[in-house]
């Protein structure tokens, strides 16, 4: 079977130079916690990595779609599914890879520092982060992407310091998951079914949700839910979900230099040509024309 370390369509990755990492290791602000490598691999078929010689970084892998596995040394092999993450400890041999039939989509980051072990503690086994009314998954991924974008803009002191501060927040949303969710908890005693459904859609923009998936989340039959949702919004649920995907695509086009091949996996779309047709249908222009369109 083929095995790949990287080279996946739509991937994003940054490996910080050794000299920059050494600079952060002695910097009063960054030495407690800092990034050494960061990236995103969508639908990473044949992804495989084995390190017989251990490295000094901790590695967090956050699976948002598909499935995979990992193993420490010659120990137990753990299976990882959608909405699960794990942290590989520093200084230990390991291996990990994507499931060949249902390859994972992963956000990953290598991190070091005096506080790294504290944030890694308790995550050696697969840790689930299921979607809920106050899960804030999309916010967590926005923080990850902000770290990536900051480092992509270079390794100035301000960029390194800000990425370190953002890494604290990102890892804190996992380490203190309950508090992260409680801080955004709604004050309503009962959630509105449509608001709950839209929140579920936003939390899962990178997936291919069906009407049945959304209806199941709000405990309605598909037909009843569709009727209620359409009456309230004027749109069928799946059409509304596609609108949210295109809205997010516009954000990527407006504020990043991501290519279509990189945007599509983040929206759960495998075919760039289908994405272009869907975008044109909703926006009245192609993605490339939208990118050129003067706004504001």
C-alpha positions in Angstrom: 0.0 0.0 0.0 1.2 3.5 -0.8 2.4 5.6 2.1 2.8 9.4 2.0 4.3 11.8 4.5 2.8 14.8 2.8 1.7 16.0 -0.7 -2.1 16.1 -0.3 -4.3 18.3 -2.5 -5.3 21.4 -0.6 -2.6 20.9 2.1 -1.1 23.8 4.1 2.1 23.4 6.2 4.8 25.5 7.8 8.0 24.2 9.3 9.8 27.0 11.2 13.6 27.2 10.6 15.8 25.8 13.3 17.3 29.2 14.0 13.8 30.7 14.7 12.9 27.8 17.0 16.2 28.4 18.9 15.3 32.1 19.2 11.9 31.2 20.7 13.5 28.8 23.1 15.4 31.6 24.8 12.9 34.3 24.4 11.2 35.3 27.7 7.8 35.4 26.0 7.9 32.4 23.8 10.0 29.9 25.7 7.1 28.6 27.8 5.0 27.6 24.7 5.6 27.9 21.0 4.9 26.4 17.6 7.7 24.6 15.6 5.5 23.1 12.8 1.9 23.6 11.9 -0.4 22.4 9.1 -3.6 21.1 7.6 -4.0 17.9 5.6 -7.4 17.4 3.9 -8.6 13.9 2.9 -5.0 12.7 3.5 -5.1 9.4 1.6 -2.1 7.2 2.3 -0.9 9.6 5.0 1.7 7.8 7.1 4.5 8.9 9.4 6.9 6.9 11.5 9.6 8.2 13.7 11.8 5.6 15.2 14.1 8.3 16.5 12.1 10.5 18.8 11.8 14.2 18.4 11.7 16.9 21.1 8.3 18.4 20.2 4.8 17.4 21.3 2.4 16.7 18.4 -1.3 17.4 18.5 -3.4 15.9 15.7 -7.0 17.0 15.5 -9.2 14.9 13.1 -12.3 16.7 11.8 -13.3 14.1 9.1 -12.5 10.5 8.3 -10.4 8.3 10.5 -6.9 7.1 11.2 -4.6 5.6 13.9 -1.5 6.1 16.0 0.9 4.1 18.0 3.5 4.9 20.6 6.6 2.7 20.3 5.5 -0.9 20.1 2.5 -0.3 22.3 -1.2 -0.3 21.7 -2.5 0.9 18.4 -5.3 3.5 18.9 -8.0 4.3 16.3 -9.1 7.9 15.8 -12.3 9.1 14.3 -14.0 12.3 13.3 -14.1 15.0 16.0 -11.3 13.4 18.0 -7.7 14.5 18.8 -4.7 13.2 20.5 -1.2 14.4 21.6 1.9 12.5 21.0 4.5 13.0 23.8 7.9 14.3 23.1 11.0 12.1 23.1 9.1 8.9 22.3 9.1 6.9 19.0 5.7 6.8 17.3 3.8 6.2 14.1 0.5 7.4 12.7 -1.5 7.3 9.5 -4.8 7.7 7.8 -7.4 4.9 7.4 -7.0 3.6 3.8 -10.8 3.5 3.2 -11.8 6.6 5.0 -8.7 8.9 5.2 -8.7 11.6 7.8 -8.7 15.3 7.5 -6.4 16.7 10.2 -5.2 19.9 11.7 -1.8 19.4 13.3 0.7 21.3 15.3 4.1 20.5 16.8 4.8 22.5 20.0 7.5 22.9 22.6 8.2 24.9 25.7 8.3 24.8 29.5 4.5 24.6 29.6 4.1 22.1 26.7 3.8 19.0 29.0 1.1 20.7 31.0 -1.1 21.2 27.9 -0.3 17.7 26.6 -1.2 15.9 29.8 -4.3 13.7 29.6 -4.5 13.5 25.8 -2.4 10.4 25.1 -5.6 8.6 24.3 -8.2 9.7 21.7 -10.2 12.6 23.1 -13.6 13.4 21.6 -14.8 16.9 20.9 -18.4 16.4 19.8 -20.6 19.1 18.3 -23.1 20.6 20.7 -25.2 23.8 21.1 -22.2 25.5 22.7 -19.3 23.6 21.3 -17.6 26.5 19.5 -15.7 24.2 17.2 -15.6 26.7 14.4 -14.1 29.3 16.7 -11.3 26.9 17.7 -10.4 26.3 14.1 -10.4 30.0 13.4 -7.8 30.4 16.1 -5.7 27.6 14.5 -5.9 29.3 11.1 -4.9 32.6 12.7 -1.8 31.0 14.1 -1.0 29.6 10.7 -1.6 32.9 8.9 0.5 34.9 11.4 3.5 32.6 10.9 3.0 32.5 7.1 3.6 36.3 7.2 7.1 35.8 8.5 9.0 35.4 11.7 9.2 38.9 13.1 9.2 39.1 16.9 5.7 40.4 16.9 4.5 37.5 14.8 6.3 34.9 16.9 4.9 36.4 20.1 1.4 36.6 18.8 1.5 33.0 17.5 2.7 31.9 20.9 -0.2 33.8 22.7 -2.7 32.4 20.2 -1.3 28.8 20.8 -2.1 29.2 24.5 -5.7 30.1 23.6 -6.0 27.2 21.1 -4.6 24.6 23.5 -6.6 26.1 26.3 -9.9 25.5 24.4 -9.0 21.8 24.6 -7.4 21.5 28.0 -10.2 23.4 29.6 -13.0 22.3 27.3 -15.8 22.7 29.8 -14.9 26.3 30.7 -14.4 27.2 27.0 -18.0 26.0 26.3 -19.5 27.5 29.5 -18.1 30.9 28.7 -20.3 31.0 25.6 -23.3 29.2 27.1 -26.7 30.6 26.0 -29.0 32.0 28.6 -32.1 30.6 27.0 -33.7 27.7 28.8 -34.8 26.2 25.5 -32.9 26.4 22.2 -34.8 27.5 19.1 -34.8 24.6 16.7 -33.7 26.7 13.7 -30.9 28.4 15.6 -29.8 25.1 16.9 -29.7 23.7 13.4 -27.9 26.7 12.0 -25.3 26.4 14.7 -24.8 22.7 13.9 -24.3 23.6 10.3 -21.7 26.3 11.1 -19.8 23.8 13.3 -19.7 21.3 10.5 -19.0 23.4 7.4 -16.2 20.9 6.5 -18.5 18.0 6.3 -21.2 16.7 4.0 -24.3 16.9 6.1 -27.6 15.5 4.8 -31.1 16.6 5.7 -31.3 13.4 7.9 -28.1 14.4 9.7 -29.4 17.9 10.6 -32.8 16.6 11.5 -31.4 14.0 13.8 -29.3 16.6 15.6 -32.5 18.5 16.6 -34.5 15.3 17.2 -37.1 15.9 14.5 -38.1 13.7 11.6 -36.5 15.0 8.3 -39.9 15.9 6.8 -41.1 17.8 9.9 -37.8 19.6 10.4 -37.6 20.6 6.7 -41.1 22.1 6.8 -40.3 24.1 10.0 -36.9 25.2 8.8 -38.2 26.3 5.4 -41.1 28.2 6.9 -38.8 30.1 9.2 -36.0 30.8 6.8 -37.5 30.6 3.3 -34.8 28.0 2.3 -34.6 24.2 2.4 -32.0 23.1 5.1 -29.4 21.7 2.7 -29.7 24.9 0.5 -29.1 27.0 3.6 -26.1 24.9 4.5 -24.7 25.5 1.1 -25.2 29.2 1.5 -23.2 29.1 4.7 -20.4 27.2 2.9 -20.3 29.9 0.2 -20.3 32.6 2.8 -17.2 31.0 4.4 -15.7 30.6 0.9 -16.1 34.4 0.4 -14.2 35.0 3.7 -11.3 32.8 2.5 -11.2 34.6 -0.9 -11.4 38.0 0.8 -8.9 37.6 3.6 -6.5 34.9 2.6 -4.5 33.8 -0.5 -5.8 30.3 -0.4 -6.4 28.5 -3.7 -9.6 26.9 -4.7 -8.0 23.5 -4.1 -7.3 24.5 -0.5 -10.7 26.1 0.1 -12.8 23.1 -1.1 -11.7 20.6 1.5 -12.4 23.1 4.3 -16.0 23.1 3.1 -16.4 19.4 2.6 -16.4 19.7 -1.2 -14.2 17.2 -3.1 -14.7 18.5 -6.6 -13.4 22.1 -7.4 -15.6 22.2 -10.5 -18.7 21.6 -8.4 -17.5 24.2 -6.0 -17.2 26.8 -8.8 -20.7 26.0 -10.1 -22.1 26.2 -6.6 -20.3 29.5 -5.9 -21.4 31.0 -9.2 -25.0 29.9 -8.6 -25.1 31.7 -5.2 -22.9 34.7 -5.9 -23.7 35.4 -9.5 -20.0 35.3 -10.4 -17.2 32.8 -10.5 -14.7 32.6 -7.5 -12.0 34.2 -9.6 -14.3 37.1 -10.6 -15.3 37.5 -7.0 -11.7 37.7 -5.9 -11.1 40.6 -8.3 -14.4 42.4 -7.4 -13.8 45.6 -5.5 -15.7 45.6 -2.2 -16.5 48.3 0.3 
